[in-house]
Amino acid sequence: MRYSEDLPHEELSKYASDDMLIFTALISIFVSFALLYMGIKGKQMWMIPWAIGLFILSIVMGYAIYFEADYLGY
């Protein structure tokens, strides 16, 4: 059974609150520090850009949700 693709925006975020998304951003920041540490310690160079990217995107997402920034115009 396929899901309907014409769901309204209200139903897409029915079960996710802003607090849950900010908590996810905070967890992602801690995960990015762990990735950075493991990447440096284990000499895995691919982990370092992933960690930096995750950190930056988590900060942007947390800022956008907390301050209700409207980047996409929805």
N, C-alpha and C positions, 0 to 999 in steps of 0.2 A: 504494500500500500504506500503510495507516494503522499508526501505532505503537500498541502496546498502552498503555492508560491506567492499568493497575493494576500499575505497577512498584513493587517494594519500595524503601524509602528507601535501602538499601545500594547499589542499582544506580544511583540518581540521582547519587550523588557518587563513583562508582567511579573516575573519571579525574581528579578534582579533589582536591588535597591542601590542607591548611591553609596550607602555605608559598606555594602558588600564589595562594590567595585573599588572603593578607596582601600579597603582591607587587602584586596587582591593586589593593588599597586604597591602597598607596603611590603607584602610578602615577596613580590617580584624584586623589590630593591634589595632585600636580604639575600635572595637567590642570586642576584647579579654579583653581590660581594663574594658569595661562596664560589661562583663560577670564576670570578677574577682571581681569587686566591688559588683555586685548584689549577687554573690555567697557567699561572706564574710558577707555582710550586712544581707542577708536573710537566712543565715545558710544552704545554699544548697550546700553540699559538692561535688556533681557531677559537678557543674559548674566550680569549681576551676581547676581540671585537664583539662577540655575542654578549658578553657581560656588559660592555660599555653601551651597546645598543639597547639592551634590556633596561639598564639603569635610566638612560635618557627617555625612552618611551614610557617607562613607569612614572617618571617625574611629570612628563607632559600629560599623561592620562589622569594622574592624581590631581594636578593643577586644574585641568579642564573640568573635572567633576566637582572638585571642591569649590572652585570659584565660578562654576556654571558658565564657562567659556563656550562659545558656540562657533567652533571652527568649520563645521560642515554645513551650517545653515539650516538644520532641521528644526 
